[in-house]
Amino acid sequence: MRPIFYLRQALDDLWDNKVLHGLAVSTISLIFLLAGAFALVFLNVSQLMTVQQDNVRMMVYLKGGLTAPDFGLIQQAIEKTNRVRSASFVSKAQALERLRESMDHQAGLLEGLSQNPLPDAFEVVVSPGSGGWEGVKMTAAKIEGISGVDEANYGQAWLEKFSMVASLARMAAMALGSLLLVAALSITANTIRLVLYNRRDEIRIMELVGATNGFIRASFYIQGMIQGFLGGIVALAILAVVFFILVAGLPTQELLGRFQFHFIPMGYCLLGLVLSVAVGAAGCHLSFAQFHKE
């Protein structure tokens, strides 16, 4: 029966100080909402990079003066290279036509060319597998070593910059997440501390008549955990609603092909709720430590 008594006492305190606790829950929700938004963006960007790695398109440009038999030998050598799925020949005429189509209304700028400046090339699809982008880099280096190949291009400069930005974003997200957790901890601790001050005479009397620390503190710990739990639930609910509304209105197929946005996995959602409850309990512990010092 004692756990039910503690729960009732905690709920009574929450109701008696509903404005104070409501503000605390709202603030905790906002903090975990920001943390969840960062996690959601990071999760989908990581998955997008994984999808891009599954089928990396590489343009292999050839040197001039090659003949049809040379093209055949080069294609065979490329297709035998590790991680290469396919290699399709793109003649300089086809490349110029693609450029003309991509320029649309500005295609007239190409009419004054006396000769085709574009090289013959192969469009290569690479599946790096567990090798990641480093595997793509190694494949490109092997292809560039084939006789007749001038350059293998897969957007190296862009990928290096993107990887650097992703690493910086990961570190920034970890730092920000730590700050947000500290903020949530501080808010919970301050809220419980205010309730403690409101009931300080009652607490002193219970201590004088011999009540144990566990008996005195139990309901306050439950309050802190309820605060954290409610904050986490509200944050997840808002994040889910906003996510599915945005995804429903995005032309994903047109923008990203077969890639689909994903919400935070259930395991991570449960972990977030456990973390929010733990933050509430830790905040209560800090408030009691400060209360007894004073």
C-alpha positions in Angstrom: 0.0 0.0 0.0 2.9 2.4 0.7 3.8 2.9 -3.1 0.1 3.9 -3.7 0.3 6.4 -0.8 3.5 7.9 -2.3 1.9 8.1 -5.7 -1.2 9.8 -4.3 0.9 12.3 -2.4 2.9 13.0 -5.5 -0.2 13.6 -7.6 -1.7 15.8 -4.9 1.4 17.9 -4.9 1.4 18.1 -8.7 -2.2 19.3 -8.7 -1.7 21.8 -5.9 1.2 23.3 -7.8 -0.1 22.6 -11.3 1.0 26.0 -12.7 4.6 25.6 -11.5 4.8 21.9 -12.6 3.1 22.7 -15.9 5.7 25.3 -16.7 8.4 22.8 -15.8 6.9 20.1 -18.0 6.6 22.5 -20.9 10.2 23.6 -20.6 11.4 20.0 -20.4 9.3 19.2 -23.4 10.9 22.0 -25.4 14.3 20.8 -24.4 13.7 17.2 -25.4 11.9 18.4 -28.5 15.1 20.2 -29.6 17.2 17.2 -28.8 14.8 14.9 -30.7 14.8 17.2 -33.7 18.6 17.1 -33.9 18.5 13.3 -33.5 15.9 13.0 -36.3 17.9 15.1 -38.7 21.1 13.3 -37.9 19.4 9.9 -38.3 18.0 10.7 -41.7 21.2 12.4 -43.0 23.1 9.3 -42.0 20.6 7.0 -43.7 20.7 9.2 -46.8 24.5 8.9 -46.9 24.2 5.1 -46.6 21.8 5.0 -49.5 24.1 7.2 -51.6 26.9 4.8 -50.8 25.0 1.8 -52.1 25.0 3.2 -55.6 27.7 5.7 -56.2 27.8 7.1 -59.7 31.3 7.8 -61.0 32.2 9.5 -64.3 35.4 8.0 -65.8 36.8 10.4 -68.4 39.1 9.0 -71.1 42.1 10.4 -72.9 41.8 11.5 -76.5 42.9 9.5 -79.6 41.3 6.2 -78.4 39.6 3.8 -80.8 36.5 1.5 -80.4 38.7 -1.5 -79.5 40.4 0.6 -76.8 37.0 1.5 -75.4 36.1 -2.2 -75.2 39.3 -3.1 -73.4 38.9 -0.2 -70.9 35.3 -1.2 -70.2 36.4 -4.8 -69.5 39.1 -3.6 -67.1 36.7 -1.2 -65.3 34.0 -4.0 -64.9 36.7 -6.3 -63.4 37.6 -3.7 -60.8 36.5 -4.5 -57.3 33.2 -2.9 -56.1 32.1 -1.9 -59.7 28.6 -3.0 -60.6 28.3 -1.7 -64.1 30.0 0.5 -66.7 28.2 2.2 -69.5 30.0 4.0 -72.4 29.1 7.6 -73.0 30.5 9.1 -76.2 31.5 12.7 -76.5 28.5 13.3 -78.8 26.1 11.8 -76.2 27.7 13.9 -73.5 27.3 17.1 -75.5 23.6 16.2 -76.2 23.0 15.7 -72.4 24.7 19.0 -71.7 22.5 20.7 -74.3 19.3 19.2 -72.8 20.4 20.2 -69.3 21.0 23.8 -70.4 17.5 24.0 -71.8 16.9 27.6 -73.0 20.6 28.4 -72.8 21.5 25.6 -75.2 22.1 28.2 -78.0 25.4 29.0 -76.3 26.8 25.7 -77.6 25.9 26.3 -81.2 29.1 28.4 -81.8 31.4 25.5 -80.9 33.7 24.5 -83.8 34.4 21.1 -82.2 33.1 19.0 -79.3 35.3 19.8 -76.2 33.9 17.0 -74.1 35.8 13.7 -73.7 34.5 10.2 -74.2 33.6 8.6 -70.8 32.2 5.7 -68.9 29.4 6.1 -66.4 30.3 3.7 -63.6 28.1 2.5 -60.7 30.0 1.5 -57.6 28.8 -0.3 -54.5 31.4 0.3 -51.8 29.7 -2.0 -49.3 31.4 -2.0 -45.9 34.3 0.0 -47.3 32.2 3.2 -47.3 33.5 6.3 -49.0 37.1 5.1 -48.5 36.2 2.1 -50.6 34.9 4.4 -53.4 38.2 6.3 -53.2 40.2 3.1 -53.6 38.1 2.0 -56.5 38.6 5.4 -58.2 42.3 5.2 -57.8 42.4 1.7 -59.4 40.3 2.9 -62.3 42.6 5.9 -62.9 45.5 3.4 -63.2 43.9 1.8 -66.2 45.6 2.7 -69.5 43.6 5.3 -71.4 41.7 6.6 -68.4 42.3 10.3 -67.7 40.3 10.9 -64.5 37.6 9.3 -62.3 35.2 11.8 -60.8 32.6 11.1 -58.1 32.4 14.5 -56.5 35.4 14.0 -54.2 35.6 17.6 -53.2 31.9 17.8 -52.3 32.1 14.5 -50.3 35.1 15.6 -48.3 33.4 18.9 -47.4 30.2 17.1 -46.6 32.0 14.5 -44.4 33.8 17.3 -42.5 30.5 19.2 -42.0 28.8 16.0 -40.8 31.6 15.3 -38.3 31.4 18.9 -37.0 27.6 18.6 -36.8 27.9 15.3 -34.8 30.2 16.9 -32.3 28.0 20.0 -32.0 24.9 17.9 -31.5 26.7 15.9 -28.7 27.7 19.2 -27.0 24.3 20.7 -27.4 22.6 17.6 -26.2 24.7 17.7 -23.0 23.8 21.3 -22.4 20.1 20.6 -22.9 20.3 17.7 -20.4 21.9 19.9 -17.9 19.2 22.5 -18.5 16.4 19.9 -18.0 18.1 18.7 -14.8 18.4 22.3 -13.5 14.7 23.0 -14.3 13.5 19.9 -12.5 15.7 20.5 -9.5 14.5 24.1 -9.1 10.8 23.1 -9.4 11.1 20.4 -6.8 13.1 22.8 -4.6 10.2 25.3 -4.6 7.8 22.6 -3.6 10.2 21.6 -0.8 10.3 25.2 0.5 6.5 25.3 0.4 6.3 22.2 2.6 9.5 22.8 4.7 7.6 23.0 8.0 5.8 19.7 7.3 9.1 18.1 6.4 10.8 19.3 9.6 8.0 17.9 11.7 8.2 14.5 9.9 12.0 14.5 10.6 11.4 15.3 14.3 8.9 12.4 14.7 11.4 10.0 13.2 10.2 9.6 9.6 12.9 8.1 7.4 14.5 9.8 4.5 12.9 7.3 2.1 9.4 8.1 3.5 9.9 11.8 3.1 11.6 11.8 -0.3 9.6 9.1 -2.1 6.7 11.3 -3.3 9.1 14.1 -4.4 11.2 11.6 -6.5 7.9 10.4 -8.0 7.0 14.0 -8.9 10.3 14.5 -10.6 10.0 11.3 -12.6 6.4 12.2 -13.6 7.7 15.6 -14.7 10.4 14.0 -16.8 8.1 11.4 -18.2 5.4 13.9 -19.2 8.0 16.2 -20.8 9.4 13.3 -22.8 6.0 12.1 -24.0 4.8 15.6 -25.0 8.1 16.2 -26.9 7.8 12.8 -28.8 4.1 13.5 -29.6 4.9 17.0 -31.0 7.9 15.7 -32.9 5.9 12.8 -34.5 3.0 15.1 -35.6 5.3 17.7 -37.1 7.5 15.0 -38.8 4.6 13.1 -40.4 2.9 16.4 -41.6 6.1 17.6 -43.2 7.0 14.2 -44.8 3.4 13.9 -46.2 3.9 17.2 -48.0 7.3 16.7 -49.3 7.9 15.4 -52.9 10.4 12.8 -51.6 10.3 10.7 -54.8 11.2 13.6 -57.0 13.9 15.0 -54.7 15.6 11.9 -53.3 14.5 9.0 -55.5 14.0 5.8 -53.5 15.1 7.3 -50.2 12.4 7.6 -47.6 12.5 9.6 -44.4 12.2 7.7 -41.2 11.1 8.6 -37.7 13.2 7.9 -34.7 13.2 4.1 -34.0 11.0 2.8 -31.2 14.1 1.7 -29.2 15.6 5.2 -29.2 12.2 6.7 -28.3 12.0 4.4 -25.3 15.6 5.3 -24.4 14.7 9.0 -24.6 11.7 8.4 -22.2 13.9 6.5 -19.8 16.5 9.4 -20.0 13.8 12.0 -19.3 12.5 10.0 -16.2 16.1 9.7 -15.0 16.7 13.4 -15.4 13.6 14.0 -13.3 14.8 11.7 -10.5 18.3 13.2 -10.7 16.8 16.7 -10.5 14.9 15.7 -7.3 18.1 14.3 -5.8 19.9 17.6 -6.4 17.1 19.7 -5.0 17.2 17.6 -1.7 20.9 18.0 -1.5 20.6 21.8 -1.8 17.6 21.9 0.6 19.5 20.2 3.4 22.5 22.5 2.9 20.3 25.4 3.6 
